[in-house]
Amino acid sequence: MIRLENIRKTYESPGRISHALAGVDLHIRQGEIFGIIGRSGAGKSTLIRMLNLLERPTQGKVCVRDQDITQFTEAQLRQYRHQVGMVFQHFNLLRSRTVLDNVCFPLKLAGMARAERLRRAHEVLALVGLTEHAAKYPRQLSGGQQQRVGIARALANRPEILLCDEATSALDPETTQSILRLLLDINKRLGLTIVLITHGMDVIRTVCDRVAVIDAGMIVESGEVLDVFLHPRHPVTQSLLSESGIDAEGWRDMAQGIGGTLIRLSFRGEATVQPMLSRASRELGLDLSILQGSVSRIKDTPYGQLVIAVQGDPQGQEKLNGLFAQEGVEYEVLRP
């Protein structure tokens, strides 16, 4: 649905040229929740603003449904932006207007008749669970409620794409989870394509189907969230995962002085909750020691990863790979 081709963005100041984006290629599928993660200054905010041309690329194409929107006339761009909702980190609500008026505002700009925009505003406020707060002002709401108003406002024009620019960064952990659950529900109910940027891997794990990791204006890693979490390749990805409590290389310290073969096992789906280690130890006569492990979920899919030390009958060790392969478990020898 959305395709970025060789996107570059440079800013010039006296005696200096800075590169915010340095040749980004990206493909976002219709109906998915796509995450863009990176540290402050990596270029993620600039990148998401390319999708509605709040930032124009210095070079490259931004294609939506095979149309390069950088070539749109002003009239075409205004029409396109009605199809793109945006949710901001700091809500950006009109403080002197009620919740209902905030949601009505973009509909009024679009020229919708008053009766119709009131009907639509009440509709989206019900969708985000704020029906009883329609007459209140933003100052009377919690941070999570204000963000729900921002989401309702972004949905008012029935967009096909929803852009979330650090939409949960200003919220506490419990409120963050409620907003993420809301985004998941909206994605399922309306079939919206959602693009969100964040600096937190926990946000990616909770809601995203695919993810791109950005660093210094370049995409350094991308793919299905499950694949990126289980097999992070780039140091930036590994560091971000480690900061969220998932240290893919932490087994190295634990392995000091431990004998035997070291193996990494990666589980997906139902295999995650099966008693495979006890079965392998019993059937093959092996001693299995867990050096590192984690089990969690990515959206609705359970996953896990273990690093184990294997000692015992050499023939049993040779059969171990086959046993796990039968169950669809990935098997990687880290140290023979």
C-alpha positions as CSV (number, residue, x, y, z in Angstrom):
1,M,0.0,0.0,0.0
2,I,2.8,2.4,1.0
3,R,6.2,2.3,-0.7
4,L,9.2,4.5,0.0
5,E,11.9,4.5,-2.6
6,N,15.4,5.9,-1.9
7,I,14.1,8.6,0.5
8,R,16.6,11.2,1.4
9,K,16.1,14.3,3.5
10,T,18.8,16.9,4.1
11,Y,18.8,20.2,6.0
12,E,21.2,23.0,5.1
13,S,22.4,25.6,7.5
14,P,25.4,28.0,7.1
15,G,28.5,25.8,6.7
16,R,26.7,22.6,7.5
17,I,24.5,19.9,5.8
18,S,22.8,17.4,8.0
19,H,21.2,14.2,6.6
20,A,18.0,13.2,8.5
21,L,17.3,10.3,6.1
22,A,19.9,8.7,3.9
23,G,18.3,6.5,1.3
24,V,15.3,4.8,3.0
25,D,13.4,2.0,1.2
26,L,10.3,0.7,2.9
27,H,7.1,-1.2,2.0
28,I,4.1,-1.1,4.3
29,R,1.2,-3.6,3.5
30,Q,-2.4,-2.7,3.6
31,G,-4.1,-3.4,6.9
32,E,-1.0,-4.1,8.9
33,I,0.4,-2.3,12.0
34,F,3.9,-1.3,11.1
35,G,6.3,-0.1,13.7
36,I,9.3,2.2,13.2
37,I,11.7,2.2,16.1
38,G,14.9,4.0,16.8
39,R,16.6,6.3,19.3
40,S,16.1,10.0,19.5
41,G,17.6,11.7,16.5
42,A,17.6,8.5,14.4
43,G,15.1,10.0,11.8
44,K,11.9,8.2,12.7
45,S,9.8,11.3,13.2
46,T,11.0,12.8,9.9
47,L,10.2,9.4,8.2
48,I,6.6,9.2,9.4
49,R,6.0,12.8,8.4
50,M,7.0,11.9,4.9
51,L,3.8,9.7,4.6
52,N,1.6,12.8,4.5
53,L,4.2,15.2,3.2
54,L,4.4,17.3,6.3
55,E,8.0,16.8,5.4
56,R,9.0,16.6,1.8
57,P,11.9,14.4,0.7
58,T,14.9,16.0,-0.8
59,Q,15.1,13.0,-3.1
60,G,13.0,9.9,-3.7
61,K,9.4,8.7,-4.1
62,V,6.5,8.3,-1.6
63,C,4.1,6.0,-3.3
64,V,0.6,5.2,-1.9
65,R,-1.5,2.8,-3.9
66,D,1.1,3.2,-6.7
67,Q,0.8,7.0,-6.9
68,D,3.8,9.1,-6.1
69,I,2.2,11.7,-3.7
70,T,5.3,14.0,-4.1
71,Q,4.0,14.8,-7.5
72,F,0.4,15.7,-6.3
73,T,-0.9,19.2,-6.9
74,E,-2.0,21.2,-3.8
75,A,-5.6,20.2,-4.4
76,Q,-4.7,16.5,-4.8
77,L,-2.6,16.7,-1.6
78,R,-5.4,18.2,0.4
79,Q,-7.7,15.4,-0.7
80,Y,-5.1,12.8,0.1
81,R,-4.6,14.1,3.6
82,H,-8.3,13.6,4.3
83,Q,-7.4,9.8,4.0
84,V,-4.6,10.0,6.5
85,G,-5.2,10.5,10.2
86,M,-2.4,11.5,12.6
87,V,-2.1,11.0,16.4
88,F,0.6,13.1,18.2
89,Q,2.7,12.5,21.3
90,H,1.3,15.6,23.1
91,F,-2.3,15.3,22.0
92,N,-2.4,18.8,20.3
93,L,-6.0,19.4,21.4
94,L,-7.8,22.7,21.3
95,R,-7.8,23.6,24.9
96,S,-10.8,26.1,24.7
97,R,-13.0,23.6,22.9
98,T,-15.0,20.7,24.2
99,V,-14.1,17.1,23.4
100,L,-17.0,17.0,20.9
101,D,-15.8,20.3,19.2
102,N,-12.2,18.9,19.0
103,V,-13.5,15.9,17.1
104,C,-15.8,18.0,14.9
105,F,-13.0,20.4,14.0
106,P,-11.4,18.5,11.1
107,L,-14.9,17.6,9.7
108,K,-15.7,21.3,9.7
109,L,-12.5,22.1,7.8
110,A,-13.6,19.4,5.3
111,G,-16.8,21.2,4.7
112,M,-19.2,18.6,6.3
113,A,-22.6,19.8,7.3
114,R,-23.1,20.4,11.0
115,A,-25.7,17.7,11.6
116,E,-23.5,15.1,9.8
117,R,-20.3,16.1,11.6
118,L,-22.0,15.9,15.0
119,R,-23.3,12.4,14.1
120,R,-19.9,11.3,13.0
121,A,-18.2,12.8,16.1
122,H,-20.5,11.0,18.4
123,E,-19.8,7.8,16.4
124,V,-16.0,7.9,16.8
125,L,-16.2,9.0,20.5
126,A,-18.3,5.9,21.1
127,L,-15.6,3.9,19.3
128,V,-12.8,5.1,21.7
129,G,-15.0,4.9,24.8
130,L,-15.6,8.6,25.5
131,T,-19.3,9.1,24.9
132,E,-19.9,10.4,28.4
133,H,-17.1,12.9,28.1
134,A,-18.2,14.7,25.0
135,A,-19.1,18.0,26.8
136,K,-15.9,18.1,28.8
137,Y,-12.8,20.2,28.1
138,P,-9.3,18.7,27.6
139,R,-8.1,20.0,31.0
140,Q,-10.8,17.9,32.7
141,L,-9.5,14.6,31.2
142,S,-6.6,12.3,32.1
143,G,-3.7,11.9,29.7
144,G,-5.1,8.6,28.4
145,Q,-8.5,10.2,27.8
146,Q,-6.9,13.1,26.0
147,Q,-5.1,10.7,23.7
148,R,-8.3,8.9,23.0
149,V,-9.8,12.2,21.9
150,G,-6.8,12.6,19.6
151,I,-7.4,9.2,18.1
152,A,-11.1,9.9,17.7
153,R,-10.2,13.2,15.9
154,A,-7.8,11.3,13.6
155,L,-10.5,8.8,12.7
156,A,-13.2,11.3,12.1
157,N,-12.6,11.6,8.3
158,R,-12.6,7.8,7.9
159,P,-9.0,7.6,6.9
160,E,-7.3,4.6,5.3
161,I,-4.0,5.2,7.1
162,L,-3.4,6.2,10.7
163,L,0.0,7.6,11.6
164,C,1.0,7.5,15.3
165,D,3.9,9.8,16.2
166,E,5.1,8.5,19.7
167,A,1.4,8.3,20.6
168,T,2.1,6.6,24.0
169,S,5.4,8.3,25.0
170,A,3.7,10.8,27.3
171,L,1.6,8.1,29.1
172,D,2.2,5.9,32.1
173,P,2.7,2.1,31.5
174,E,-0.9,1.1,32.4
175,T,-2.4,3.9,30.2
176,T,0.0,3.0,27.4
177,Q,-1.4,-0.6,27.4
178,S,-5.0,0.7,27.2
179,I,-4.1,2.9,24.2
180,L,-2.3,0.0,22.5
181,R,-5.3,-2.2,23.0
182,L,-7.5,0.5,21.5
183,L,-5.2,0.7,18.4
184,L,-5.3,-3.1,18.0
185,D,-9.1,-3.0,18.2
186,I,-9.4,-0.2,15.7
187,N,-7.0,-2.0,13.3
188,K,-9.2,-5.2,13.5
189,R,-12.6,-3.4,13.3
190,L,-11.8,-0.9,10.6
191,G,-9.0,-2.7,8.7
192,L,-6.9,0.5,9.0
193,T,-3.2,0.5,8.0
194,I,-1.4,1.9,11.1
195,V,2.1,3.2,11.1
196,L,3.6,4.0,14.5
197,I,6.9,5.2,15.6
198,T,8.3,4.5,19.1
199,H,11.5,4.1,21.0
200,G,10.1,1.1,23.0
201,M,10.4,-2.5,22.0
202,D,7.5,-3.3,24.3
203,V,5.2,-1.2,22.1
204,I,6.4,-3.1,19.0
205,R,5.9,-6.4,20.7
206,T,2.4,-5.6,21.8
207,V,0.8,-4.4,18.6
208,C,3.0,-4.6,15.5
209,D,3.0,-7.1,12.7
210,R,6.3,-5.9,11.1
211,V,9.0,-3.5,12.2
212,A,11.8,-1.4,10.8
213,V,14.8,-0.3,12.9
214,I,16.2,3.1,12.0
215,D,19.6,4.5,12.9
216,A,21.4,7.6,11.6
217,G,18.7,8.0,8.9
218,M,19.0,4.5,7.6
219,I,16.9,1.4,8.0
220,V,19.4,-1.1,9.5
221,E,17.0,-4.0,10.0
222,S,13.4,-4.9,9.2
223,G,11.0,-7.8,9.0
224,E,8.3,-9.7,10.9
225,V,8.4,-8.7,14.5
226,L,8.8,-12.3,15.7
227,D,11.8,-12.8,13.4
228,V,13.5,-9.6,14.5
229,F,12.9,-10.4,18.2
230,L,14.2,-14.0,17.9
231,H,17.1,-13.3,15.6
232,P,18.2,-9.6,15.9
233,R,21.1,-9.0,13.5
234,H,22.1,-5.4,13.9
235,P,23.8,-4.1,17.1
236,V,21.2,-1.3,17.4
237,T,18.4,-3.8,17.4
238,Q,20.2,-6.0,19.9
239,S,20.8,-3.0,22.2
240,L,17.1,-1.9,22.0
241,L,16.0,-5.4,22.9
242,S,18.5,-5.6,25.7
243,E,17.2,-2.3,27.2
244,S,13.7,-3.8,27.2
245,G,14.9,-6.9,29.0
246,I,15.6,-9.2,26.1
247,D,19.3,-9.7,25.9
248,A,20.0,-12.1,23.0
249,E,23.7,-12.4,23.9
250,G,23.5,-12.6,27.7
251,W,24.2,-16.3,27.7
252,R,27.9,-15.7,27.0
253,D,28.6,-14.6,30.6
254,M,26.6,-17.5,31.9
255,A,28.5,-20.0,29.8
256,Q,31.8,-19.3,31.4
257,G,33.0,-22.6,32.9
258,I,30.0,-24.6,31.7
259,G,30.8,-27.7,29.8
260,G,28.9,-29.4,27.0
261,T,27.4,-28.2,23.7
262,L,25.6,-24.8,23.8
263,I,22.4,-24.6,21.8
264,R,19.9,-21.8,21.2
265,L,16.3,-23.0,20.8
266,S,13.6,-20.6,19.3
267,F,9.9,-21.5,19.9
268,R,6.9,-20.1,18.1
269,G,3.2,-20.7,18.8
270,E,2.0,-23.8,20.5
271,A,5.6,-25.2,20.7
272,T,6.3,-22.6,23.3
273,V,4.2,-24.3,26.0
274,Q,5.2,-27.9,25.3
275,P,7.4,-29.8,27.8
276,M,10.1,-30.5,25.2
277,L,13.2,-30.2,27.4
278,S,12.0,-32.8,29.9
279,R,11.0,-35.1,27.0
280,A,14.4,-34.7,25.3
281,S,16.3,-35.3,28.5
282,R,14.2,-38.4,29.3
283,E,14.2,-40.0,25.9
284,L,17.8,-39.3,24.9
285,G,19.5,-39.6,28.2
286,L,20.9,-36.1,28.2
287,D,21.6,-33.5,30.9
288,L,20.1,-30.1,29.8
289,S,21.0,-26.9,31.7
290,I,19.1,-23.7,30.9
291,L,21.6,-20.7,30.8
292,Q,19.2,-18.1,29.5
293,G,15.6,-18.0,28.5
294,S,12.5,-15.9,28.0
295,V,8.9,-16.5,27.1
296,S,6.5,-13.8,26.0
297,R,3.9,-12.9,23.4
298,I,4.0,-10.9,20.2
299,K,0.4,-9.7,19.6
300,D,-1.5,-13.0,19.9
301,T,1.4,-15.3,19.3
302,P,3.4,-16.9,22.1
303,Y,7.2,-17.2,21.6
304,G,10.2,-18.1,23.5
305,Q,14.0,-18.6,23.3
306,L,16.3,-20.7,25.4
307,V,20.0,-21.2,25.5
308,I,20.9,-24.6,27.0
309,A,24.0,-26.6,27.7
310,V,23.8,-30.2,26.6
311,Q,25.9,-33.0,28.2
312,G,25.6,-36.7,27.9
313,D,25.6,-39.5,25.3
314,P,27.0,-38.2,21.9
315,Q,24.5,-40.2,20.0
316,G,21.7,-38.6,22.0
317,Q,23.1,-35.2,21.1
318,E,23.0,-36.1,17.4
319,K,19.3,-37.0,17.7
320,L,18.4,-33.9,19.6
321,N,18.2,-31.7,16.5
322,G,15.8,-34.1,14.9
323,L,13.5,-34.2,17.9
324,F,13.1,-30.5,18.0
325,A,12.8,-30.2,14.2
326,Q,9.7,-32.5,14.4
327,E,8.1,-29.9,16.7
328,G,9.0,-26.9,14.6
329,V,11.6,-25.6,17.0
330,E,14.6,-23.7,15.5
331,Y,17.9,-25.3,16.6
332,E,21.2,-23.4,16.5
333,V,24.5,-24.6,17.8
334,L,26.3,-21.7,19.5
335,R,29.3,-23.7,20.8
336,P,30.1,-27.4,19.8
